[in-house]
Amino acid sequence: MRDYAVTLLNSRGTLLKYKVEGFTVKENATRYYNITAVHRRYDKLADGGTISGNQYKRIAVKFAQLWTAVTVNGTVTYSMEEVDVVELTGLYYKSVRVKDGYNFVSKYSCDSHFIAFTTDVRIDKLLEADVSFKYRSVDVGIYDHPDYGEWHSETKTVKYKEQGGTSGNHWSNEKRTWDRIMSAKEYVDNFPSELPDELKSEIKKQQWVLSYYETQYESDTGGVFGWLNYVTGGAIFGRNLYHYTEVSDVTVLRLKFITDGEVYNLGVVSNIGGTSDIVYDEGGGFWDDVKDKINDVKDKISSSLKDLLNKGKSILGKVQWWQWLVIALTVIIVAVVVICVIFPAAGKLINKLITPPFKAISNAVKKRKEEKAQREAANKKKQKGKKK
């Protein structure tokens, strides 16, 4: 399927005549035209709300008609029948930026452009989708003045067996891949660090997510020497500072899916969205990696010290008072011995300080022993005198 532009030729009252651009009528006698929807401009009065970066640029008007044109003897007859279509609601257009390493000058990311939506019919397994969009290149210099390329139109067929991913061709990066067709929950789980919580909540409100297009983001300030390019305004390496691709006018044209074991291949009624704003993640450069590694080391040291302190508290909490006394005396004795060995003069002084108390204690003990011996001798004499 394709999304064709139309040009107004003339009008009379409520009747308007348009020319379909880029369309060629086949020479077949019988021709079929499956018209799923026609897009009109967004109208604030009719559609409500205001246009934002993620709002609709054009509103889909459901047709769901299959026209048959038959030419016989130069006369064309037309017939029409209604056909089944899938209507999309809750359309959400964004782009998530995934780190893809760096080199001497630049750091790289993969901009994964996606569309989230809900369908008006139950889908057990989504097999294919045709996504139409426009894209253009953007180069930004030191003063944030963007230089835009020309818009290009493209239609991609997204299949459930296909994967998107980073290039994996730069330093400090392992290649990442993801399915192009995922449920909303699967998509959120696949980008736990890249998606902010608010965006995760918005995506989870939908049923399906199509990762339909990947482009490269390049910053000539994030490599090993990228800071030189930044402070000189690109003079060192003679380049602009940022390069990426802007995506707009996104819409889904067709869905192929399985429901209750039956395969359906239907046209889609889908609004056309505005610019797919990028979820910015400016990390991932050389100096960001250095900072992250330093923080990792600090966190590990802090965690180890906390564990050691907690273990120490646990052990110390079980020590009895007399054990503390033994430990204190042991520490004092060891300290005194060490001081005496290292500083002999200090050892003599300590000896003079601690010797008198010990001598006094020793003399007191000796005196008590002598007094006890004298008492015992006196008692023995008395006992002998009584026996006589």
C-alpha positions as CSV (number, residue, x, y, z in Angstrom):
1,M,0.0,0.0,0.0
2,R,1.0,3.6,-0.5
3,D,0.1,7.0,0.8
4,Y,-0.5,9.4,-2.1
5,A,-0.5,13.2,-2.0
6,V,-3.4,14.9,-3.7
7,T,-3.7,18.4,-5.3
8,L,-7.0,20.3,-5.5
9,L,-8.0,21.0,-9.1
10,N,-11.4,22.7,-8.7
11,S,-14.5,22.8,-6.6
12,R,-18.2,23.6,-6.8
13,G,-20.2,23.9,-3.6
14,T,-19.5,20.8,-1.5
15,L,-17.9,18.9,-4.4
16,L,-14.1,19.0,-4.7
17,K,-12.0,17.5,-7.5
18,Y,-8.4,16.3,-6.7
19,K,-5.6,14.9,-8.7
20,V,-3.7,12.0,-7.1
21,E,0.1,12.8,-7.5
22,G,2.5,10.1,-8.6
23,F,-0.3,7.7,-9.6
24,T,-0.5,6.0,-13.0
25,V,-3.6,4.3,-14.3
26,K,-3.0,0.8,-15.5
27,E,-4.0,-0.3,-18.9
28,N,-5.8,-3.4,-17.6
29,A,-9.5,-3.6,-18.6
30,T,-10.4,-4.2,-14.9
31,R,-8.7,-2.2,-12.2
32,Y,-9.1,-2.2,-8.4
33,Y,-8.7,0.7,-6.1
34,N,-8.7,-0.1,-2.4
35,I,-9.2,3.2,-0.5
36,T,-8.6,2.8,3.2
37,A,-8.7,6.4,4.3
38,V,-8.1,10.0,3.2
39,H,-6.2,12.4,5.4
40,R,-7.2,15.9,6.1
41,R,-5.5,18.7,7.9
42,Y,-5.7,18.9,11.7
43,D,-8.4,21.3,12.7
44,K,-8.4,22.7,16.3
45,L,-12.1,23.3,16.3
46,A,-13.1,19.9,14.9
47,D,-10.4,17.8,16.6
48,G,-9.9,19.7,19.9
49,G,-6.7,20.2,21.8
50,T,-3.5,21.8,20.5
51,I,-0.8,20.7,18.2
52,S,2.3,19.6,20.0
53,G,5.5,17.8,18.9
54,N,3.8,14.4,19.3
55,Q,0.3,15.5,18.0
56,Y,-1.2,14.7,14.7
57,K,-0.5,16.7,11.6
58,R,-3.3,15.1,9.6
59,I,-6.4,13.3,10.6
60,A,-7.5,10.0,9.0
61,V,-11.0,9.9,7.6
62,K,-12.2,6.3,7.2
63,F,-13.3,5.2,3.7
64,A,-12.9,1.4,3.8
65,Q,-14.0,1.1,0.1
66,L,-12.9,-1.1,-2.7
67,W,-13.7,0.4,-6.1
68,T,-13.7,-1.6,-9.3
69,A,-13.2,0.2,-12.7
70,V,-14.1,-1.8,-15.8
71,T,-13.4,-0.5,-19.3
72,V,-15.4,-2.0,-22.2
73,N,-15.3,-0.4,-25.7
74,G,-14.0,2.8,-24.3
75,T,-16.7,3.1,-21.6
76,V,-15.7,2.9,-17.9
77,T,-18.1,1.6,-15.3
78,Y,-17.5,1.7,-11.6
79,S,-18.7,-0.4,-8.7
80,M,-17.9,-0.2,-5.0
81,E,-18.0,-2.5,-2.0
82,E,-17.1,-1.9,1.6
83,V,-14.1,-3.8,3.0
84,D,-12.7,-4.5,6.5
85,V,-10.0,-2.2,7.8
86,V,-8.1,-1.7,11.1
87,E,-8.4,1.6,13.0
88,L,-5.5,2.7,15.2
89,T,-6.0,4.8,18.3
90,G,-3.6,6.2,20.9
91,L,-0.9,6.8,18.3
92,Y,2.4,7.8,20.0
93,Y,5.4,8.8,17.9
94,K,8.9,8.9,19.4
95,S,12.6,8.0,18.9
96,V,14.8,6.5,21.5
97,R,18.5,7.1,21.5
98,V,20.7,4.1,22.3
99,K,24.5,4.4,23.0
100,D,26.8,3.0,20.3
101,G,30.3,3.8,21.4
102,Y,32.9,6.3,20.4
103,N,36.3,6.9,18.7
104,F,39.1,9.6,19.0
105,V,36.7,12.4,18.0
106,S,33.1,11.4,18.0
107,K,30.6,9.4,20.1
108,Y,27.8,7.6,18.4
109,S,24.2,6.5,19.2
110,C,21.5,4.7,17.3
111,D,18.2,6.6,17.1
112,S,15.5,4.0,17.0
113,H,12.3,5.5,15.7
114,F,9.1,3.9,16.8
115,I,5.3,4.2,16.8
116,A,3.1,2.8,19.6
117,F,-0.7,2.2,19.1
118,T,-3.8,0.3,20.0
119,T,-6.1,-1.4,17.4
120,D,-9.9,-1.6,17.3
121,V,-9.7,-5.4,16.6
122,R,-8.0,-8.1,18.7
123,I,-4.7,-9.2,17.3
124,D,-3.1,-12.4,18.6
125,K,0.1,-12.1,16.7
126,L,1.3,-9.2,14.6
127,L,3.2,-10.3,11.5
128,E,3.8,-7.3,9.3
129,A,3.2,-3.6,9.0
130,D,3.7,-1.0,6.3
131,V,4.9,2.3,7.8
132,S,5.1,5.5,5.8
133,F,7.2,8.5,6.9
134,K,9.5,11.4,5.9
135,Y,13.1,12.0,7.0
136,R,15.8,14.6,6.6
137,S,19.4,15.1,7.8
138,V,20.3,17.7,10.4
139,D,23.8,19.1,11.1
140,V,24.3,21.4,14.1
141,G,27.2,23.8,14.7
142,I,28.7,25.4,17.8
143,Y,26.0,28.0,18.1
144,D,23.2,25.4,17.8
145,H,22.2,26.7,14.4
146,P,20.8,23.6,12.5
147,D,21.5,23.0,8.8
148,Y,18.6,20.9,7.4
149,G,18.7,18.6,4.4
150,E,15.8,17.9,2.0
151,W,12.8,15.9,3.0
152,H,12.6,12.4,1.6
153,S,9.6,10.0,1.7
154,E,9.9,6.3,2.4
155,T,7.6,3.4,3.1
156,K,9.0,0.4,5.1
157,T,7.6,-3.0,5.6
158,V,8.3,-4.2,9.1
159,K,8.2,-7.9,9.8
160,Y,8.1,-9.8,13.1
161,K,11.2,-11.9,12.2
162,E,13.4,-8.8,11.6
163,Q,15.5,-7.0,14.2
164,G,16.9,-3.5,14.5
165,G,20.0,-2.6,16.5
166,T,23.1,-0.6,17.0
167,S,26.1,-1.0,14.7
168,G,28.5,-2.3,17.3
169,N,31.4,-0.9,15.2
170,H,32.8,1.6,17.7
171,W,34.9,1.4,20.9
172,S,33.4,0.6,24.3
173,N,30.2,-0.8,22.8
174,E,28.6,-4.2,22.4
175,K,26.0,-4.6,19.6
176,R,22.5,-4.4,20.8
177,T,19.5,-5.8,18.9
178,W,15.7,-5.6,19.3
179,D,12.6,-7.0,17.5
180,R,11.0,-4.6,15.1
181,I,7.5,-5.7,16.3
182,M,6.9,-6.0,20.0
183,S,4.0,-5.7,22.5
184,A,4.1,-2.4,24.5
185,K,5.3,-4.3,27.6
186,E,8.1,-6.1,25.7
187,Y,9.3,-2.8,24.2
188,V,9.5,-1.0,27.6
189,D,11.3,-4.0,29.1
190,N,13.8,-3.9,26.2
191,F,14.8,-0.3,27.0
192,P,14.9,-0.1,30.8
193,S,17.5,2.7,31.0
194,E,16.8,4.6,27.8
195,L,13.2,5.4,28.4
196,P,12.1,7.8,31.2
197,D,9.4,6.6,33.6
198,E,6.8,9.0,32.1
199,L,7.4,7.7,28.6
200,K,7.2,4.1,29.8
201,S,3.8,4.8,31.3
202,E,2.5,6.3,28.0
203,I,3.8,3.4,25.9
204,K,2.3,0.8,28.3
205,K,-1.2,2.4,27.6
206,Q,-0.9,1.0,24.1
207,Q,-0.9,-2.6,22.7
208,W,1.8,-2.7,20.0
209,V,5.1,-0.9,19.2
210,L,6.8,-0.9,15.7
211,S,10.5,-0.1,15.6
212,Y,10.4,0.8,11.9
213,Y,13.6,2.8,11.3
214,E,17.2,3.3,12.7
215,T,19.4,6.2,12.0
216,Q,22.8,7.3,13.4
217,Y,23.4,10.1,15.8
218,E,27.0,11.5,15.9
219,S,28.4,14.0,18.3
220,D,31.9,15.3,17.4
221,T,32.4,16.3,21.1
222,G,32.2,12.9,22.8
223,G,35.4,11.1,21.7
224,V,38.7,10.9,23.4
225,F,39.7,14.3,22.0
226,G,36.2,15.5,21.2
227,W,36.4,18.3,23.8
228,L,39.0,20.0,21.6
229,N,36.5,20.1,18.8
230,Y,33.9,21.6,21.1
231,V,36.1,24.4,22.7
232,T,37.3,25.4,19.2
233,G,33.9,25.4,17.6
234,G,34.8,22.6,15.2
235,A,38.0,24.4,14.0
236,I,40.3,21.5,15.1
237,F,38.7,18.8,13.0
238,G,36.8,21.1,10.6
239,R,33.3,19.6,11.2
240,N,30.0,20.5,12.7
241,L,29.3,19.2,16.1
242,Y,26.2,17.1,15.9
243,H,24.7,15.0,13.1
244,Y,21.4,13.2,13.2
245,T,18.2,12.4,11.2
246,E,14.8,13.9,11.9
247,V,11.7,11.8,11.2
248,S,8.2,13.2,10.6
249,D,4.8,12.5,9.0
250,V,4.6,8.9,10.3
251,T,1.6,6.7,9.6
252,V,0.7,3.0,9.4
253,L,-0.8,1.8,6.1
254,R,-1.2,-1.9,6.5
255,L,-1.2,-4.7,9.1
256,K,-0.9,-8.4,8.6
257,F,-1.8,-10.4,11.7
258,I,-3.3,-13.6,13.1
259,T,-6.5,-13.8,15.2
260,D,-8.1,-17.1,16.2
261,G,-5.8,-18.9,13.8
262,E,-6.9,-16.9,10.8
263,V,-4.5,-14.6,8.9
264,Y,-5.7,-11.1,8.0
265,N,-4.1,-8.6,5.7
266,L,-5.9,-5.3,6.0
267,G,-5.5,-1.6,5.3
268,V,-5.2,0.7,8.3
269,V,-6.9,3.9,9.2
270,S,-4.1,5.9,11.0
271,N,-3.6,9.6,11.7
272,I,-0.3,11.1,10.4
273,G,1.9,12.2,13.3
274,G,4.2,15.1,13.7
275,T,8.0,15.0,14.3
276,S,9.1,12.0,16.3
277,D,10.9,13.7,19.1
278,I,14.0,12.0,20.3
279,V,14.4,10.8,23.9
280,Y,17.8,12.3,24.5
281,D,20.6,10.4,26.2
282,E,23.8,12.5,25.9
283,G,25.9,10.0,27.8
284,G,28.1,7.3,26.3
285,G,31.2,9.3,25.3
286,F,34.7,8.6,26.4
287,W,34.7,11.0,29.4
288,D,31.3,9.7,30.4
289,D,32.7,6.2,30.5
290,V,35.7,7.4,32.6
291,K,33.3,9.1,35.1
292,D,31.1,6.0,35.2
293,K,34.0,3.8,36.0
294,I,35.3,6.1,38.7
295,N,31.8,6.2,40.2
296,D,31.6,2.4,40.0
297,V,34.9,2.1,42.0
298,K,33.7,4.6,44.6
299,D,30.4,2.7,45.0
300,K,32.2,-0.6,45.4
301,I,34.6,0.8,48.0
302,S,31.7,2.5,49.9
303,S,29.7,-0.8,49.8
304,S,32.7,-2.8,51.1
305,L,33.3,-0.4,53.9
306,K,29.7,-0.4,54.9
307,D,29.7,-4.3,54.9
308,L,32.9,-4.3,57.0
309,L,31.4,-1.8,59.4
310,N,28.2,-3.7,59.8
311,K,30.1,-7.0,60.4
312,G,32.3,-5.2,63.0
313,K,29.2,-3.8,64.8
314,S,27.7,-7.3,64.8
315,I,30.8,-8.9,66.3
316,L,31.5,-6.1,68.8
317,G,27.9,-6.3,70.0
318,K,28.5,-9.9,71.3
319,V,31.7,-9.1,73.4
320,Q,31.3,-9.2,77.2
321,W,32.7,-6.5,79.6
322,W,35.5,-8.8,80.9
323,Q,36.5,-9.6,77.3
324,W,36.7,-5.9,76.6
325,L,39.0,-5.6,79.7
326,V,41.3,-8.4,78.4
327,I,41.4,-6.7,75.0
328,A,42.3,-3.3,76.5
329,L,45.1,-4.8,78.6
330,T,46.5,-6.7,75.7
331,V,46.5,-3.6,73.5
332,I,48.3,-1.6,76.3
333,I,50.9,-4.3,76.8
334,V,51.6,-4.6,73.1
335,A,51.8,-0.8,72.7
336,V,54.3,-0.6,75.6
337,V,56.5,-3.3,74.2
338,V,56.5,-1.8,70.8
339,I,57.4,1.7,72.2
340,C,60.2,0.2,74.4
341,V,61.7,-1.6,71.4
342,I,61.6,1.4,69.1
343,F,62.4,4.1,71.6
344,P,64.6,2.8,74.4
345,A,64.7,6.1,76.2
346,A,60.9,6.1,76.4
347,G,61.1,2.5,77.6
348,K,63.3,3.5,80.5
349,L,60.8,6.3,81.4
350,I,57.9,3.9,81.2
351,N,59.8,1.5,83.4
352,K,60.4,4.2,86.0
353,L,56.7,5.1,85.9
354,I,55.2,1.6,86.2
355,T,57.9,-0.1,88.4
356,P,57.0,1.7,91.7
357,P,53.4,0.6,91.7
358,F,54.3,-2.9,90.9
359,K,57.0,-2.9,93.7
360,A,54.5,-1.5,96.1
361,I,52.0,-4.2,95.2
362,S,54.8,-6.9,95.4
363,N,55.9,-5.6,98.9
364,A,52.3,-5.5,100.1
365,V,51.8,-9.1,99.0
366,K,55.1,-10.2,100.6
367,K,54.2,-8.4,103.8
368,R,50.8,-10.2,103.9
369,K,52.5,-13.5,103.4
370,E,55.0,-12.8,106.3
371,E,52.2,-11.8,108.6
372,K,50.3,-14.9,107.8
373,A,53.3,-17.1,108.4
374,Q,53.9,-15.4,111.8
375,R,50.3,-15.9,112.8
376,E,50.4,-19.6,111.8
377,A,53.7,-20.0,113.9
378,A,52.1,-18.4,116.9
379,N,49.1,-20.7,116.7
380,K,51.2,-23.8,116.5
381,K,53.1,-22.8,119.8
382,K,49.8,-22.3,121.6
383,Q,48.6,-25.7,120.5
384,K,51.8,-27.4,121.7
385,G,51.5,-25.7,125.2
386,K,47.9,-27.0,125.6
387,K,48.9,-30.6,124.9
388,K,51.6,-30.6,127.7
